[in-house]
Amino acid sequence: MAAKKEAKTLKITLIKSTIGQIPKTRATIAAMGLRKIRQTVELPDNAATRGQIQKVRHMVKVEEA
């Protein structure tokens, strides 16, 4: 059996409400799969995810998983 390379992931936690945010920011949070404050999702560490994080960096906490 060949050892499988584990893909790097990021743990992203919503720490601020989307109330009062512009629609583009709300859409980015929803696209990441976040709905509630303190909800955490694991997403792949790639350029697309990094771009989304950059757009909403004031609302999320990011950790390497």
Backbone as JSON, one array per atom type, in Angstrom:
{
  "sequence": "MAAKKEAKTLKITLIKSTIGQIPKTRATIAAMGLRKIRQTVELPDNAATRGQIQKVRHMVKVEEA",
  "N": [[0.83, -1.18, 0.0], [0.58, 2.13, -0.89], [1.71, 5.09, 0.65], [-0.52, 7.62, 1.34], [-0.56, 11.0, 0.41], [-1.37, 13.55, 2.58], [-3.68, 16.08, 2.15], [-3.29, 19.55, 2.7], [-5.16, 21.44, 5.02], [-7.29, 24.13, 6.14], [-8.56, 25.43, 9.16], [-11.33, 27.27, 9.61], [-12.96, 29.75, 11.39], [-15.9, 31.47, 12.12], [-16.05, 34.6, 13.57], [-17.32, 36.98, 13.84], [-20.43, 38.62, 13.36], [-22.46, 38.61, 10.37], [-24.27, 40.57, 10.06], [-24.99, 43.77, 8.96], [-22.9, 43.85, 7.2], [-21.53, 44.25, 3.87], [-23.22, 43.01, 0.92], [-21.51, 41.42, -0.72], [-19.55, 40.51, 1.03], [-21.11, 38.99, 2.79], [-21.93, 37.0, 1.01], [-19.5, 35.75, 0.47], [-18.84, 34.64, 2.95], [-20.98, 32.83, 3.19], [-20.42, 31.18, 1.0], [-18.18, 29.92, 1.89], [-19.26, 28.19, 3.63], [-20.05, 28.91, 6.14], [-22.32, 29.68, 8.71], [-23.18, 30.35, 11.3], [-22.06, 32.2, 14.19], [-18.98, 31.3, 15.68], [-18.93, 28.9, 14.37], [-17.1, 26.34, 12.78], [-15.27, 25.43, 9.91], [-13.56, 23.15, 7.73], [-11.43, 23.77, 5.14], [-9.77, 23.28, 1.97], [-6.31, 24.14, 1.64], [-5.72, 26.31, -0.58], [-5.28, 28.56, -3.41], [-7.75, 29.75, -4.03], [-9.26, 29.52, -1.65], [-7.61, 30.97, 0.07], [-7.9, 33.5, -1.06], [-10.61, 34.03, -0.52], [-10.48, 34.12, 2.26], [-8.88, 36.37, 2.59], [-10.62, 38.4, 1.78], [-12.49, 38.46, 3.85], [-11.1, 38.72, 6.2], [-11.31, 40.19, 8.56], [-13.39, 39.07, 9.88], [-13.05, 36.4, 10.43], [-11.3, 33.63, 12.0], [-8.31, 31.95, 11.44], [-6.76, 28.79, 11.32], [-4.15, 26.41, 10.92], [-4.82, 23.12, 9.94]],
  "CA": [[0.0, 0.0, 0.0], [1.33, 3.37, -0.98], [1.31, 6.1, 1.62], [-1.27, 8.69, 0.69], [-0.2, 12.33, 0.86], [-2.52, 14.22, 3.16], [-3.84, 17.44, 1.66], [-3.32, 20.54, 3.77], [-6.44, 22.1, 5.2], [-7.35, 25.26, 7.05], [-9.75, 25.5, 10.0], [-11.8, 28.66, 9.57], [-14.02, 29.96, 12.37], [-16.56, 32.77, 12.04], [-16.0, 35.23, 14.89], [-18.09, 38.22, 13.82], [-21.69, 38.48, 12.66], [-22.55, 39.19, 9.03], [-25.25, 41.65, 10.1], [-24.39, 45.07, 8.68], [-21.83, 43.72, 6.21], [-21.98, 44.42, 2.49], [-23.67, 41.73, 0.36], [-20.39, 40.64, -1.25], [-18.92, 39.87, 2.18], [-22.04, 37.96, 3.24], [-21.89, 35.92, 0.04], [-18.23, 35.05, 0.64], [-18.98, 33.84, 4.17], [-21.89, 31.73, 2.87], [-19.73, 30.28, 0.07], [-17.23, 29.15, 2.68], [-20.03, 27.22, 4.4], [-20.23, 29.4, 7.5], [-23.66, 30.2, 8.93], [-23.34, 30.87, 12.65], [-20.86, 32.63, 14.89], [-18.22, 30.22, 16.3], [-18.96, 27.69, 13.55], [-15.81, 26.07, 12.17], [-15.24, 24.55, 8.74], [-12.23, 22.85, 7.21], [-11.36, 23.95, 3.7], [-8.42, 23.02, 1.46], [-5.4, 25.29, 1.6], [-5.35, 26.63, -1.95], [-5.34, 29.98, -3.74], [-9.14, 30.21, -3.97], [-9.62, 29.66, -0.24], [-6.82, 32.09, 0.61], [-8.53, 34.72, -1.57], [-11.83, 34.24, 0.26], [-10.07, 34.53, 3.61], [-8.38, 37.74, 2.5], [-11.78, 39.29, 1.67], [-13.24, 38.51, 5.11], [-10.12, 38.47, 7.27], [-11.72, 40.87, 9.79], [-14.53, 38.35, 10.45], [-12.76, 35.0, 10.67], [-10.04, 33.21, 12.61], [-7.79, 30.86, 10.61], [-5.73, 27.93, 11.9], [-3.77, 25.29, 10.06], [-5.32, 21.86, 10.5]],
  "C": [[0.88, 1.25, 0.0], [0.8, 4.36, 0.06], [0.65, 7.26, 0.88], [-0.83, 10.04, 1.28], [-1.44, 13.04, 1.39], [-2.55, 15.67, 2.68], [-3.91, 18.4, 2.85], [-4.68, 21.21, 3.81], [-6.31, 23.24, 6.18], [-8.64, 25.17, 7.85], [-10.14, 26.97, 10.08], [-13.01, 28.78, 10.48], [-14.58, 31.37, 12.2], [-16.61, 33.39, 13.43], [-16.81, 36.52, 14.96], [-19.33, 38.01, 12.96], [-21.65, 39.13, 11.28], [-23.58, 40.32, 8.97], [-24.51, 42.97, 9.89], [-23.26, 45.02, 7.68], [-22.4, 43.9, 4.81], [-22.34, 43.05, 1.9], [-22.55, 40.84, -0.16], [-19.69, 39.87, -0.11], [-19.8, 38.75, 2.71], [-22.0, 36.75, 2.31], [-20.61, 35.1, 0.18], [-18.29, 34.14, 1.86], [-19.87, 32.63, 3.9], [-21.22, 30.71, 1.96], [-18.7, 29.41, 0.8], [-17.94, 28.11, 3.55], [-20.26, 27.64, 5.84], [-21.61, 30.03, 7.64], [-23.81, 30.9, 10.28], [-22.01, 31.29, 13.24], [-20.29, 31.43, 15.66], [-18.34, 28.89, 15.56], [-17.61, 27.55, 12.86], [-15.98, 25.12, 11.0], [-13.8, 24.29, 8.37], [-12.28, 22.92, 5.7], [-9.93, 23.68, 3.23], [-7.59, 24.29, 1.41], [-4.95, 25.49, 0.15], [-5.57, 28.12, -2.21], [-6.76, 30.53, -3.63], [-9.58, 30.45, -2.52], [-8.88, 30.83, 0.39], [-7.41, 33.43, 0.16], [-9.8, 35.05, -0.81], [-11.49, 34.73, 1.66], [-9.6, 35.98, 3.61], [-9.53, 38.75, 2.45], [-12.5, 39.48, 3.01], [-12.33, 38.32, 6.32], [-10.48, 39.13, 8.59], [-12.85, 40.12, 10.51], [-14.22, 36.9, 10.82], [-11.43, 34.81, 11.39], [-9.58, 31.98, 11.83], [-6.68, 30.12, 11.35], [-5.38, 26.86, 10.9], [-4.21, 24.0, 10.73], [-4.33, 20.73, 10.24]]
}
